[in-house]
C-alpha cells in the first residue's frame, strides 16, 4: 500500500483552518482539503491506552472485564499510542476511567497522551477525550450518583438536568470532551441486565429525563452521547447483544421517540449505535437507521460513534462481513463516523479498500468532516489550544465535593419509592410505639457496593484493584439506620450473599429477627459486569425471582412472627407477589448511589416523606410474562379470560405511596373539540389532604379508543411532580397538542387521526382519577420530525387560608 503524498504547507503560517474569524464549517473544509487519505482515516479511530487485562499483581480475581469481550481484543492494547496515532487520532478512550488514578495523575497522563497525538499530527490536531458518566464521572474518587433507573423514579427532569450539569462541570475541568451517556433505551423485558442503565419503560418518561440529562451535560461544554441506537433493550429473552424481533412500527413508536426528542429538543452532539441486529440487520451496518432516519429525517448534525468494538463485531459476531476492514466499510457507509474504543476496522484496511476502489473516499470525507467539526466546536482546532490549558484547573477539582454529595443525596431521596407503609412505617410515628430493638438483615444491608450501578467506578473498575478501596465514603444502610435511629438498639446479621446458594447465615439472621421488635430486611442486587453481578451489562436473569437464596431468607424471617419491612435495593424490578401481603412495609430503591443509605433510612424513619414513583412495573410472578405496561388490549390485563396467564402487575407503572395523602379533582379540558393541528389545555387541581408536606406526581395518559393499528391501552403523555404543604393546592395545566396523539399507521406514515381520543388523569397507569374525551376534527395529518414531541406543563400554586 502506498500512502497518499502529503500536501506541502508552511507549518508556521499556512493554517487557515485556525483562523477563528472564519465559520467553523469553512475551517473544517480547509483542513480536510489539506489532509491525506491516511490522515483523514486517522481522525476516525481511537486508542484505549488503559485497555489491558492486568489487575493488581498477585490479587486473585482482579483480572475482570470492563468492556464486552475485552479479552478478544486485548491485543489492540499492545499497540503503542505513537503507532496508533501516526496519522493523527480521533479519540482518546477513558484516560481517567480505566485505572484508579488521582486527579493529578490522570491530568498528567492526559497531557502526556495528547502530546503524543499532537506531535504525530502534521496539523497538531489533538484527540477528543471521552469518558463514561452514567452514574457520575466514572473516575476514581468521583461522586457516585443514583443509577439511571433511579432518575426515572424521581420523575423530575430539572433535578436530572442539574445533576448532569454538575457531572459535566467536573469532567470539563479535567480536559474531558465527551461523555458516553445517557442511555435512552426503553425497557421491554425486566430480565435484561442493563435495565439499571435505563430510565424506565415509557418512551415519554425516558425522553423527558434523558433530554434533560443531555441539556445539563452539554451546558458544561461536554458532548452527550445517546445510546444505544437502537433496539438494544428489546432483545429476545432479554439476552445481552441478542437479536431483536421487532417490526418497524414498534421501533418507531416505542424505541425511537426518546432518541428523537433528545435530538430535536436536547440538541445532542453524539449518538452511539446499538450492538443488536433488528430483524437481522445490525444497527452498526444499517444506513436506514443511522443515515436516513437519524440525519435525513431528524436533521442530526453531530457524530455517530461506535459502541466498543461494535465495528469488528460486524465480522466476528453478526458475520455480515468477512473481516475487520470490510466491517469498517459497512459501518462507515451506514453512518458510523468514529470507531471506539480502539482502531480495528477504521485503520489501514479501510485505506486499502479506498485505494482499491472498493470503498468510495466520499464516505471517509463525510465522517472525517463530522469528526473535525466536533473538534472545531470544542476549540480543539484553535491556534491557542493546548492540552496543558485544558487541565489547568484540575488541581482545584474535588470530584466528591460537599456540593456534589448534597446533590447526590437529593437525587437519592427523591428516588426512593414507598410501595406499602403497612403496619410498621414510618418507624417514628405518633400512632405506634418506637421499636426498642430492630434487626437489620439481608445482603444489601451492609455492603456499600450494592448501592451502585455497574458503571460506577467502584463496581466497574475497582474489582480489578481491590486494594485501592472505594475512593469515596459510602455509608451502608446499616450505618445510616444506626445514625438515623440513634435511640434504638440496632443489631445486624447478613443472612446470605446476594448471589449463591449458601444458607449458613440464615440461623443468625432468623435469631436476630426473632429477638427484635422489628426486622428490616435489605435484599436485591449487586451490580457487576459480564457475570460478576446479579445486575449489569452481561448479567441477564433467567426469571424475576430475587437472586440467590434471598427469597428463602425472607420466608424464614416472616416465619418468626416479628414484623418484617422489606427494602429492595436493585437494578431491576423483582417479583414479590408471594411475599408482599405478609410484609409490614415495602420500599423499592433502585441503585441509589453513595448517599443511598441516608436516603433510605430517612424514608424508613419518616424523616422524609416519599413522593417517588415507579419508572417500571413491579411484576407479581417471577416467570413467563415480564412485560411492560405499554401494551395493546391483547398484550395486557384486558386479555384476562382468554389466557391462563395473568399479566396484572403487583404495582403498576407510575405507582408510589406516601406518608401524606392527596386529592385530584376539578379536571377539565379547555375544549371538547380541536383540530388535528391544534392543542387543548387539560387542567387538574391537586391538594395535599394529609398532615405533612409531600410530593405528588400528577400523570396524564392517552387512550385512543379506535385506531388503524392496535395501540397501547394507555400511554404517558405528560407529568408533573408537585410539592405541596399540608392543605396546599395547585392547578396543574397540561398543554396537549394533537401531535401528541400521533402514531405510525399501516402505510408507515406517522399520523394525527381524526376521531375521539381520551385524556386520562391519574397517579399511576392503573389509578385513574378522571377521563376526558376530546374530539379531533378536520383532516388526518401526516406529521414528521417537526411535530410537537413534548407536553409543556405549568403548575400554579393556590394561596392557602
Phi, psi and omega in degrees: 000135180253128179288148176293134180301141179282141175288131179286137174204162180271111182300338184279331186224335188273065180225069184295339179291349176266001179284105186286355175276345180276151174299146183303316179300324179294319178298319180296318180296322178296319179291315181301320181293339180268354187266148171282168176301317180298322181289324177293317178295326178302327180288351182262359184251184184207169178216128177252093182296329180276007182279088173213167184260007185275115172269210180287129181303133175079002180258115183294136176081011182271354181268073182253153181283148172240005177208156185297134177051039183301324181296328180296325185253013182299335180300329179295340179287350179271352181282120179300147180302322180300321179288317182296333184250024187295341175245018187100172184209142179282305187228151163253131187260120165048059177296320180270338193261016182247335182222157178282082180252152176285169177303315181296314179296318179295317180296319178296319179293322178298314178299317180301312181293318179298321180297320177297315181297313182297318181293337178273354182258127177301335186253010179056041182273119177286167174273154171275133184259125178240153179217162172279149180203040184285323177243036189108171178303119181281080181215156182296128178082004180272152179304133174258106178276168176302154178292164185301324179297333175285328174301318180302323180291341178285331186051041189224086182301322183294323177295318178296322178298317179295319178299313182295323178297322178292317177299314180297322179299315180295319181293315182298323180293341180256017174081018179268137185254333186219138176248136182272063178204160007265166172274120181249018173296137177265127183299130176240341181209120186293346181284342181299134185295335186264016174307321181301334181275349181270169179264345178153193187253004180246131183301323183285321176297314178298315181296317184293311181285325177295319178295321177298319177299315178303312182298320180293311182298315184286340175295339179267003179088015179249129180291129174272155183230117179281133176212149007241122192268107359207152176104357187306322187281358185248029183293153178300132178058019176062029180277134178302133181067008184291157177294154184247123176260097187209136176279166183294332180289315178298320178300315183288325188265341182244315188273316188281332186303324180295320177293318183297319179293323178292333174284310187288316185259322182280337182063039186300149184264345182208154178225141177246137182285160175276152174288333193285159166255138179252118184053039174090351182254114178298139181302324182288353178233030186246095180294333176299316183286308189278340181242304184296309182284303188296315187260312186284320178279314188267343179075023179295134184240004182274204180255147169256122178251149179281147166295160188304119178063018177295332180292304177295337176300332179301329177270311189280330185248309180282332178060043174257005177214148183283340182197177184301319182294315178294325174297319177300319179296317178300314182295318181295315179296324180292325179135009174279123186270320186230133179266129177239157357267349178225156181278115176232316180264339185255036183250223184299325180298325178293319177300317180298321179295323176293315181300323182279351182089002180283339180227128180289133182296341180299331178291322175296314180300318181301312181291318180296322178300316180292318180295319180289325178296321177299319178293320179297319180295332178273357180087007185287345178263000179287147183299328185271001183286136174221151177295329179296318180292329182293340179240023185299331182260010185299323183300334181267003183273122174253106190290342176232057184291168178298322179294319177300315182295323178297319178292319177299321177297316181297316179296317180298314182298325183273006180247345182286126185256121171277119179266317177216124172287330178057217182259358189238349183247144355289156183296319174270110183214142178288344185268354179212153180292151177287129177301140178275331178222130178240130174265120176257118185227173175105156188287343178259012184278332186221037179227108184299330182295337181287356176269355192243143175285171188287348176257013168282142185305318181298330179265336186275319188243319190293340172302337176278351182222063189296341181276356182280346186074182181282334183085350179217162175272126180227102176293133177283173177299321178297312177305313186292321180292322177296323177288322182290320183246062186289352177256014180236141175284124180243120177249160188221143169204125186293320179089311180193172174272167177300315181243162178101174186250008185288118179252011186295339179270358182300316187300316180294320180293319179294319179297319179297318180293318182296329184268005184248164175278334182210140175246128173249113184257123179256117180232175176141228192238160165236116183286146178197187183236134169052054175094356181262019176204175174266350178217151178125178183300124181079007180246065181280157184249144176288325178209187187251028168288151172304140184300154175059225183252022185297319179298323178294321177299314181298320178302317180291326176295318178297327182291346179288340184088348175285135177303134183241123170261127181257129175242117179261117177249105193210172176257351177217163174284145177241153181283122184237018186297336179275352186246325200297328183289342181260000183274152177268001178171153183215128181229138174246125174232112175281131185353096191270004176081191190294336178258017181294325181301304178299326179295312179295317180298322179295323176290318181296318183287331186103358175300325178252140175260109186293141177222014184279162182227153181291130173271356176218155173291158168256118184287157179273319185243153190282335188230167169089309189227064176277058184261155182273175185289339188280081187227146170286174185309318183280358181255356186226209188293339180287353179271006179304137179099346179246004177208156178276355182262122178264117182262012178298126181287161173290316174225133186280164172305135178086001184276146172189137180265177184211167173269358171238187183225156183224153174235134174248126179206190180053047180274128174202156179257149181289342179206148176271349185212131176222159174285164181288357175242019182241180182232157175232144174263128177247120183243150178211144177257129178247134183230135174276108183261006182265194186251018174206158179295151180188179181245142170234141175258109178277126186241140180240124182243156176251134170236127180249104187298321183221128180215174182281344175228165177287112184259162176303142178300325182209137180217133181296132176234353178190156178198160176207128174270122188239127175263132181224137170285168179304127180080355182283153179227155175212145173265126179253123185240118178262132177261097188258106176280150178301335177302334183289352177264001186296148175209169182268123185270179182301335179274004180071023170266142173272119188236152165252111192262143175291158181123184183275136166237161181234130176261123187247120178263136179195185178246004170192177179293341182250347184257087184273132178259318182204153180229123185242117177281141175225130181267127174264126186240169179095208183268144171296130185253143168265126184241158182231213184293340181273008180288165174286122183255344182242170177239096178301145181222138175237145181243120183245103181289138180266144178295143178263152180288000000 
